[in-house]
Amino acid sequence: MALLARGDLPGLRAVLAARAVATDLGTADQISAELDGDPRWMTGNGVAELIRQLQELTSDADRGVRDEAQRRLSLLPQHD
């Protein structure tokens, strides 16, 4: 997904916002799979930055973004 490939906060925010409002199960699953397959998770390059971005988004003005960011963080075995 091009928005995640950017590796920046606005791109991640847009994907989390889309996941938060996805009502079609197939679409929601596809967005979740893209988030799970973010190259930063897969390669280990940028994991700390991705976690920092998710932590920042837990304070976002959009409740859906906040909830999705928190949910993603809760799936991690441990984070700071």
C-alpha positions in Angstrom: 0.0 0.0 0.0 1.5 3.3 -1.1 0.4 5.2 2.0 2.3 2.8 4.3 5.3 2.7 2.0 5.8 6.5 2.6 6.7 5.6 6.2 5.3 8.9 7.5 2.7 9.8 10.1 0.1 11.2 7.7 0.2 8.1 5.6 -0.2 5.8 8.6 -2.9 8.0 9.9 -4.8 7.8 6.6 -4.6 4.0 6.6 -5.7 3.7 10.3 -8.6 6.1 9.5 -9.7 3.9 6.6 -9.5 0.8 8.7 -11.6 2.4 11.4 -14.5 3.1 9.0 -14.3 0.0 6.8 -17.6 -1.7 7.0 -17.1 -4.4 4.4 -15.3 -7.4 6.0 -13.1 -8.0 3.0 -12.0 -4.4 2.9 -11.3 -4.3 6.6 -9.3 -7.6 6.4 -7.3 -6.3 3.4 -6.4 -3.0 5.2 -5.5 -5.0 8.4 -3.3 -7.3 6.3 -1.5 -4.3 4.8 -0.9 -2.9 8.3 0.4 -6.3 9.5 2.6 -6.6 6.4 4.1 -3.1 6.7 7.8 -3.5 5.6 8.9 -1.8 8.8 7.6 -4.8 10.8 8.9 -7.3 8.3 12.4 -6.0 7.9 12.9 -4.5 11.4 14.0 -1.3 9.7 12.0 1.6 11.2 10.1 -0.5 13.8 10.9 2.0 16.5 9.6 4.9 14.3 6.5 3.0 13.5 5.8 2.3 17.2 6.4 6.0 17.9 4.0 7.0 15.2 1.3 4.6 16.6 1.9 6.0 20.1 1.4 9.6 18.8 -1.7 8.6 17.0 -3.3 7.3 20.2 -3.9 11.0 20.9 -5.4 11.8 17.5 -8.5 14.0 17.3 -10.3 11.2 15.4 -11.5 8.5 17.8 -11.3 5.8 15.1 -7.6 6.6 14.5 -7.0 6.6 18.2 -8.7 3.3 18.7 -6.9 1.6 15.7 -3.5 2.9 16.8 -4.1 1.6 20.3 -5.3 -1.7 19.0 -2.2 -2.1 16.9 0.0 -1.3 19.9 -1.9 -3.8 22.0 -1.0 -6.5 19.6 2.8 -6.0 20.2 4.4 -8.2 22.8 6.0 -5.2 24.4 6.4 -1.5 23.6 7.6 1.7 25.3 
